[in-house]
Amino acid sequence: MPEPNELLRSTADAEAILSRFTKNKVKHPAYQAVSELGKVRKTIFLCEYLNSEILRQEIEEGLNVIENWNSANDFI
């Protein structure tokens, strides 16, 4: 099982960590904490995305590559 520090370093999947704490309907405090950590990371990314034109261009270029690949696969 990945440690929460691995989530901070982006070396673990959040779902892998959260699934350990969702065996019953009561939300474990660690589940809630990791869930909030995910919201914070998303907010930080969105702030960086809105602030950096270079980041937006890199993401757009990556999306175009994927879209072109999918179009080629559809053609085949």
C-alpha positions in Angstrom: 0.0 0.0 0.0 1.4 3.4 -0.9 2.2 5.9 1.9 0.5 9.3 1.9 3.9 10.9 1.3 4.0 9.1 -2.0 0.8 10.8 -2.9 2.4 14.2 -2.2 5.3 13.2 -4.4 2.9 12.0 -7.1 4.2 8.5 -7.0 1.0 6.9 -5.8 -2.5 6.8 -7.1 -5.0 8.5 -4.8 -7.6 5.8 -5.4 -5.1 3.1 -4.2 -4.8 5.0 -0.9 -8.4 5.9 -0.5 -9.7 2.4 -1.2 -8.1 1.1 1.9 -10.4 3.4 4.0 -13.7 2.8 2.3 -14.5 -0.7 3.3 -17.6 0.5 5.3 -20.0 3.4 4.9 -18.4 5.5 7.6 -15.7 7.7 6.2 -12.4 7.2 8.0 -10.7 10.5 9.1 -7.6 9.5 7.0 -9.9 9.1 4.0 -11.3 12.5 4.5 -7.8 14.0 4.9 -6.5 12.4 1.7 -9.6 13.5 -0.1 -9.0 17.1 1.0 -5.4 16.8 0.0 -6.5 15.8 -3.5 -8.8 18.9 -3.7 -5.8 21.1 -2.6 -3.6 19.6 -5.3 -6.3 20.1 -7.9 -6.7 23.7 -6.9 -2.9 24.3 -7.0 -2.8 22.8 -10.5 -5.7 25.0 -11.7 -4.0 28.1 -10.4 -0.7 27.2 -12.2 -2.7 26.4 -15.3 -4.5 29.7 -15.3 -1.3 31.6 -14.5 1.1 30.0 -17.0 0.5 30.4 -20.8 3.4 28.0 -21.4 1.7 25.3 -19.4 -1.5 25.8 -21.3 0.3 25.6 -24.6 2.1 22.3 -23.6 -1.2 20.8 -22.5 -2.9 21.9 -25.7 0.0 20.4 -27.8 -0.3 17.1 -25.9 -4.0 17.0 -26.4 -3.6 17.6 -30.2 -1.1 14.7 -30.4 -3.6 12.4 -28.7 -6.5 13.7 -30.9 -4.5 13.1 -34.0 -3.6 9.6 -32.9 -7.2 8.8 -32.2 -8.2 10.1 -35.6 -5.7 7.9 -37.3 -6.9 4.9 -35.3 -10.5 5.7 -36.3 -9.4 5.8 -40.0 -7.8 2.4 -39.8 
